[in-house]
Amino acid sequence: MHEFDSWHWDALTFRAVAERAGVGERTVYRHFPTERHLHDAVMARLEEEAGVIYEGLDLASLPVITARVFSSRRSFAAHEAIDVSEDSLLVEVDQRRRDALLHAVTSATPTWTELERRRVAALLDVVWSMPAYERLVGAWDFDGDDATDAITWLMSLLTQVIDEGRSIAG
């Protein structure tokens, strides 16, 4: 997976593993009866490499586990986890939204550095994104109103931190 140029699991086939390992496909089949077993084993290995253990996760360990997940991400060839739109109109609208967020944060934080402003504006952008909303609706089974309430609650917390002048410097 480290060398794949995509995050799509469909590229992780018996044939791809056999070629990478320099063995026949039958050898791979002997160890993994289905592609799901293969994928599960690879995911377990990736989590082990990153030092990520989800069992027993608590809020106190969340920052450490999160840092490990994102730190391990750098060891992969794949660059983008989600498709970036090629539609020029959508790209333009997205840029305008990011510019507006950065302007709003900059106006509210005259003593912050440019990096601090960009970090907070980027976090607001992530929270205020369609993938975030779709994840709440799809993966968490929220209805649209609950997803919207959750996102606006988190945005309120972030804007409260900004209003209090608490920096994101780190």
C-alpha positions as CSV (number, residue, x, y, z in Angstrom):
1,M,0.0,0.0,0.0
2,H,2.9,2.4,0.7
3,E,3.8,2.4,-3.0
4,F,0.3,2.6,-4.5
5,D,-0.6,5.9,-6.1
6,S,-4.2,5.6,-5.0
7,W,-6.1,5.0,-1.8
8,H,-8.5,2.6,-3.6
9,W,-8.4,-0.9,-2.1
10,D,-9.4,-2.3,-5.5
11,A,-5.7,-2.0,-6.5
12,L,-4.7,-4.4,-3.7
13,T,-5.4,-7.6,-5.5
14,F,-4.0,-11.1,-5.1
15,R,-2.0,-10.5,-8.3
16,A,-0.6,-7.2,-7.1
17,V,0.6,-8.8,-3.8
18,A,2.0,-11.8,-5.5
19,E,4.0,-9.6,-8.0
20,R,5.3,-7.4,-5.2
21,A,6.3,-10.4,-3.0
22,G,7.8,-12.3,-6.0
23,V,5.6,-15.3,-5.5
24,G,2.7,-17.0,-7.4
25,E,-0.9,-15.9,-6.8
26,R,-1.6,-19.4,-5.4
27,T,0.8,-18.7,-2.5
28,V,-1.1,-15.6,-1.6
29,Y,-4.4,-17.5,-1.8
30,R,-3.0,-20.1,0.7
31,H,-2.5,-17.3,3.3
32,F,-5.6,-15.3,2.5
33,P,-8.8,-17.1,1.4
34,T,-10.5,-13.9,0.2
35,E,-9.5,-10.4,-0.8
36,R,-11.3,-9.2,2.3
37,H,-9.0,-11.3,4.5
38,L,-6.0,-9.9,2.5
39,H,-7.3,-6.3,3.0
40,D,-7.9,-6.9,6.7
41,A,-4.4,-8.2,7.1
42,V,-2.9,-5.3,5.3
43,M,-4.9,-2.8,7.3
44,A,-3.9,-4.5,10.6
45,R,-0.3,-4.2,9.5
46,L,-0.6,-0.6,8.6
47,E,-2.2,0.2,12.0
48,E,0.6,-1.7,13.7
49,E,3.3,0.2,11.7
50,A,1.7,3.5,12.7
51,G,1.3,2.4,16.4
52,V,-2.4,3.0,16.2
53,I,-4.7,1.0,18.5
54,Y,-8.4,1.9,18.4
55,E,-9.4,-0.5,21.1
56,G,-9.6,1.4,24.5
57,L,-9.3,4.8,22.8
58,D,-10.1,7.6,25.2
59,L,-10.2,11.4,24.7
60,A,-6.9,11.8,26.6
61,S,-5.0,9.6,24.0
62,L,-6.9,11.0,21.0
63,P,-4.3,13.7,20.1
64,V,-1.4,11.1,20.2
65,I,-3.3,8.6,18.1
66,T,-4.4,11.3,15.7
67,A,-0.8,12.4,15.3
68,R,0.4,8.8,14.7
69,V,-2.3,8.3,12.0
70,F,-1.3,11.5,10.1
71,S,2.4,11.0,10.6
72,S,2.3,7.5,9.1
73,R,0.3,9.0,6.1
74,R,3.6,10.6,4.9
75,S,5.0,7.1,4.1
76,F,2.5,6.5,1.3
77,A,2.9,7.4,-2.3
78,A,-0.8,8.3,-2.7
79,H,-1.3,12.0,-2.5
80,E,-5.0,12.7,-2.3
81,A,-7.5,10.7,-0.3
82,I,-10.5,12.4,-2.1
83,D,-10.9,13.4,-5.7
84,V,-10.4,17.1,-6.4
85,S,-13.1,18.5,-8.7
86,E,-12.1,19.3,-12.2
87,D,-15.2,21.5,-12.8
88,S,-13.8,25.0,-13.1
89,L,-17.0,26.5,-11.6
90,L,-16.7,24.3,-8.5
91,V,-13.0,25.0,-8.1
92,E,-13.7,28.7,-8.3
93,V,-16.5,28.6,-5.7
94,D,-14.3,26.5,-3.4
95,Q,-11.4,29.0,-3.7
96,R,-13.8,31.9,-2.9
97,R,-15.0,30.1,0.1
98,R,-11.5,29.4,1.4
99,D,-10.6,33.1,0.7
100,A,-13.6,34.2,2.7
101,L,-12.8,31.9,5.6
102,L,-9.2,33.2,5.7
103,H,-10.4,36.8,5.5
104,A,-12.9,36.2,8.4
105,V,-10.2,34.6,10.6
106,T,-7.6,37.3,9.7
107,S,-10.1,40.1,10.6
108,A,-10.8,38.5,14.0
109,T,-7.1,37.7,14.9
110,P,-4.9,40.7,14.3
111,T,-2.2,39.5,16.6
112,W,-1.9,35.9,15.2
113,T,0.7,34.8,12.7
114,E,-0.2,34.0,9.1
115,L,0.3,30.3,9.8
116,E,-2.0,30.4,12.8
117,R,-4.7,32.1,10.7
118,R,-4.3,29.6,7.9
119,R,-4.5,26.6,10.3
120,V,-7.8,27.8,11.8
121,A,-9.3,28.8,8.5
122,A,-8.3,25.4,7.1
123,L,-10.0,23.6,10.1
124,L,-13.1,25.6,9.6
125,D,-13.0,24.7,5.9
126,V,-12.7,21.0,6.7
127,V,-15.6,21.1,9.2
128,W,-17.7,23.1,6.7
129,S,-17.2,20.7,3.8
130,M,-19.6,18.4,2.0
131,P,-17.4,15.3,2.7
132,A,-17.8,16.1,6.5
133,Y,-21.5,16.4,6.1
134,E,-21.8,13.3,3.9
135,R,-19.7,11.3,6.5
136,L,-22.1,12.2,9.2
137,V,-25.1,11.2,7.1
138,G,-23.6,8.1,5.6
139,A,-21.2,6.6,8.1
140,W,-22.9,7.8,11.3
141,D,-26.5,7.5,10.0
142,F,-27.4,11.1,11.0
143,D,-30.3,12.7,9.3
144,G,-29.6,16.0,7.5
145,D,-30.7,18.2,10.4
146,D,-28.6,16.2,12.9
147,A,-25.6,16.4,10.7
148,T,-26.1,20.2,10.2
149,D,-26.5,20.7,14.0
150,A,-23.3,18.7,14.7
151,I,-21.3,20.7,12.2
152,T,-22.6,24.1,13.4
153,W,-22.0,23.1,17.0
154,L,-18.3,22.4,16.2
155,M,-18.0,25.5,14.2
156,S,-19.4,27.5,17.1
157,L,-16.7,26.0,19.4
158,L,-14.0,26.9,16.9
159,T,-15.3,30.5,16.5
160,Q,-15.5,30.8,20.3
161,V,-11.9,29.8,20.6
162,I,-11.0,32.5,18.0
163,D,-13.1,35.1,19.9
164,E,-11.3,34.3,23.1
165,G,-8.0,34.9,21.3
166,R,-6.7,31.4,22.0
167,S,-4.0,30.7,19.5
168,I,-3.5,27.4,17.6
169,A,0.3,27.9,17.7
170,G,2.0,24.6,18.2
